[in-house]
Amino acid sequence: MHNQTTPILLLTAGFFGYPATAGQPAVIEYIQQQGVTIVDSFATDAGVTGYAATVQGRALSIYLTADKQHALIGNLINAKGEDIGAAALQQ
């Protein structure tokens, strides 16, 4: 999965958003360095922290694992098939 995501991220243009800071997890800083703009963060019932982001003008969901060492990029759905990040992306 990492090898499939990296080329897309490396081809993105720079955007303005939350600047990378020393207080952010390294994986979020890495994603921002690839041109992804973090717009906001949000809590989830799934035990991961969600981030609403944009890349090349398209909305993107990022989920940070509890250990803050890994990020999942894409949709996170519950047992009802509801995308739990959709509302954050629409704001």
Secondary structure as UniProt FT lines:
FT   HELIX           2..10
FT   TURN            22..23
FT   HELIX           26..33
FT   TURN            34..35
FT   STRAND          37..43
FT   TURN            45..46
FT   STRAND          49..55
FT   TURN            56..57
FT   STRAND          58..64
FT   TURN            66..67
FT   STRAND          71..73
FT   TURN            79..80
FT   TURN            84..85
FT   HELIX           86..90
//
